[in-house]
Amino acid sequence: MNDYLVKALAYDGQVRAYAVRSTESVGEAQRRHQTWPTASAALGRTMTAGVMMGAMVKGNDKITIKIEGNGPLGPILVDSNAIGEVRGYVTHPQVHFDLNANGKLDVRRAVGTEGTLTVIKDIGMRENFSGQVPLVSGELGDDFTYYFVTSEQTPSSVGVGVLVNTDNTILAAGGFIIQLLPETKDETITQIEERLKVIPPVSKLIQRGLTPEEILEEVLGKDNVKFLEKQPVAFRCTCSKERFGNAIISLGKDEITDMIETDEKAEAQCHFCNQTYHYTKDELEELKEEAN
């Protein structure tokens, strides 16, 4: 099954909901960065939340999420957009710990419990929208929930999960975001809270083969959900040799001359996808001419 995301309304328009299967996208990130299980879970949870948040914007708008905790993972950075494309990396991908007391990957220990979650929305205006909140748990689902409530004043519940195989590959990844709209009735809130208390972890639902639609039906009740839209989701990076070439040009003629005289070549690596681009002496000479 390919990754995809669904958007829905529930309880006669009182609730907005998103759900995603992100197994292949997180798996691609794991392969590119060779993340170990705990790092995979942290990066995968952030990517899963990120791709759903990308679905909340329109057109060419973009979302950047940065998690900066005091744990050994270092910063996590994820980009997403309105058409289901997501990419991300973690500063120290080879981080792993024994399972925590609940028998789960110890994401809290890897991320840290002190730090910040920052969301930057590029909506095509001169100034980007930026919201930042302190980390409240390091498990990330709770942290994104806190972000929505505090920074966007939208009562929400965020569930994100990643299961990792014994060979470090990704077994299952996915998530949901439930948001209460203005005028949501108290009885609706109570019903949702009661269901959230008893549903299995979202990664288990994905592992069982549940689709994003079925996840929302599990969370909200089958008869309460109206699906609006479905879109594909994929790991996709926007880097290219031309883009890095433009970055080299921006360094200026003297810096490029130094590259040519010192190494007679250059290389650049994308943090998001680990793709490496090589530039020969002749290519650097061409870039130097453009720098003039």
N, C-alpha and C positions, 0 to 999 in steps of 0.2 A: 504494500500500500504506500503510495506517495504521500508526502506531507501536505496537509492543507488546513485551512482555518475556516471557521464558521462564525458569522455574526447573527445574533438573535435578540428578540424581545421576549419577555415573559410576564406572566400575571397581568395580562391585558395592558401591556405597555408600561407597567410600573418599574420594570427591571430591564437593564441592558446587559447582554452577556456575550462573551467570546470564548471559544475553545479551539485548541490546536493540537494536532499531532506533529511533533517536531523531531521525531526519531532520526530521520535521514539527515536533516540539517545539522543537528548536534553531532551525529556520527561523522559528518564531513569535517566539522571543526576538530573533532577528536583525532581523525586521521591526519589532518594537516599539521596539527600542533603536537601530536603524540602526548596528549594529556593523560595523566594517571587518574584513577577512578574518582578521588575526592575533588580534584581539579575539574574533571569532566562534569561532575554533578553541579558544581558552582557555576561554571561557564554555561552549561546547558540550561540551568534554571534561569539565568540572566537572559540568554538568547530566547528562551521560550516566552518569558514575560515581554521581552523587547519586540518580538514579532507581533504579539497581540497589541502592544501599544502602538506599533506602526500602523496597524489596521484602524486605529482611531483617528489618524490624520488623513489628509486628502491629497490628490494630485501628485506633485513632486516633493511634497513635504517629507522631512526626514526626522528620525529620532536618534539621539545618541545617549546611551546610558553608561555611566561610570560608577563602579563600586570601588570605594577606597577604604578598606578595612585595615585593622592592625594585625591581621593574621599573615601567615607566611606566603599566601598566594600572591600578595601584591595587588595592584589595581586590575580590575576586569573592565574591558571596554567592549561595548556592543553597539552596532549601527543597524537600523532597520528603516523600512519605508512603507508607503501605503500599498505597494503591490506585492507584499509578502516576501521581499528579499531581506536576508539577515546575514550578518557576519560578526565575528567577535574573536577576542583572544584574552588570555589571562597571562599576566607578567611572568609567573613561575609555573609552567604547566606540569612539571613533575613533582607535584605535592600530593601525598596520600597519607592517611592515618587509618588506624584500626577503626572498626565500626563503633558508633557511640552506644550509649546504654540502651537505646531503643532498637539496636540492631541495624541502624541506617548509616549511610556515609556521613562522616562528621564534617558537614559543610560549615557549620558555625565555627569550628576550630580553625578551619582553613581560611575562611574569610576574615574572622575576627568579630568581636562584638562592639568595638568602638570604631567610628569612622563615619563616612557619609555615602549616601546614594544621591547621585546627581542625574537629572534628566534634562537634556537640551533639545528643544524642538526648533528645527530650521523650517519655518513656514514661508520662506521666500521674502521676508521683510528685512529691513536694514538691521534690526536688532533681533537676535534669537530669543525665544522664551526659555528661561532656565529656572528649574526648581530644584532645591536641595533639602534633604532631610537627614538627620542622624540615623545611623543603623540602630535598630531596636532589638534585633535578635541574631543577625548573621546567617539565618537560615534562608533568607532572601524572599520567600513567599510573604512572610510577615512584614518584611521591610518594604516590599512593593505595596502591600495593603496600607501601611502607615503613610507611604508617599501619597497615595491617592487621597486619603482622608485629610492629610495635613496640607499638602501643596496644591491639590486641585479641588479640595473641599467636596469630594465625591465619596460617600460611604461605599466601600468595596470589599470584596474578598478575593484574594489571589491565591490560586493553587498551582504550583509548578513542581515537576518531579522528573528525575532521571534515574534509570536503572542501568547498571554497567555489567557487562559480561565478565567472566573470569579472565578473558584475554584482552581486557581493557576496551573492547568495542562497546558501542551503545546498544543496549537491548531495547529500551523504550524511553521515550521522552515526550512530554506534553504538558498541557496546563489549561486553566480556565481563569477568566476574570468575570466576576459578577458585580454589577454596579447598581445601586439603588438610585432611581431618578426622583426628582422632587415629587411630593405628594404620595410616595409609597406608603401604603397602609401598614399599621402596626402589626396586624395579623399576618400580612405577607412577610414582613421582616422576621417574625417569630417562626413561620414555616421554614424559611430559608435557613435560619440559624439552626433549627432542629435537624434539618437534612445534612447540613455541613458537619454536624457533630458525629454522624454515623457513617458517612461515605468513606470508602477506602482511599488511601493516597492516590493521587491522580496517575502516578507512574504505574501503579498496579492496575488501574483501569485500562491504561494503554496496553499493558502487557497482556491483559485478558482479551485484547482485540477490540475493545470498544472504540467506535469512531468518535470524532469531536461532537457530532450530533448526540450520540448516545451518552457521552460524558455530561453534556448539559441536561439531558433528560434525567440522568442519575442524580445530578445536583439539584435540579429545580422541579422535577416531576414531569413525566412524559406529557401529560395533558396541559401543562402550563407554558410550553415553549413554542414560539413561532419563529421559524428560521427565515432570515432575510437574505443572506448572501454567503457564498462559498468561494474561496480563492486559494490557489496553490501557494505553497511556501517552500523556499529553497535557500540554502547557503549560497550567497553570490557576492563576490568581491568586485569593487569598481576600479581596482588598480589596473595599470597597463604600462607597457614600456614607454609609451608616449608621455604618460603623466609623470613618471619618474624622470624622463628626459627633460620635461619642462622644469622640474624641481632642480635638476642639475644646472640648467640654463640660468635659473634664478640665483645660483651661487656666484655667478659672475665670471668674467674672462680669466682673471688671475687664478681663481680656485681651480678652474678646469685645466688651465695650463699646468698647474702643479700636479694634477692627477695624471696628465699625459707624461710629464717629465719624470714623475716618481714611479708610476706603475704601468704606464702605457695601456691601462684599462681601468674599468670601474664596475662595481656591481651594487645593486640596491635590492633590499628585501622588504616586502610588505609585511607589516606586523599582523595584519588581519588574516592573511591566507598563506603566509610563508613562501609565496612565490618569489623567486630570485630572478632579477633581470641583469643581464651582462651587457656591457658596452665596450666595444673594441676601441683601439686608438683612433681609427678612422671615424667611428661614430662620435667619439669625444671631440675630434677636430670639427665635425659638422655642428655639434652643439656649441662649441666655442664661437664659431662663426655667427650662429644665431644670437649668442650672448652679446655680440658686438652691436 
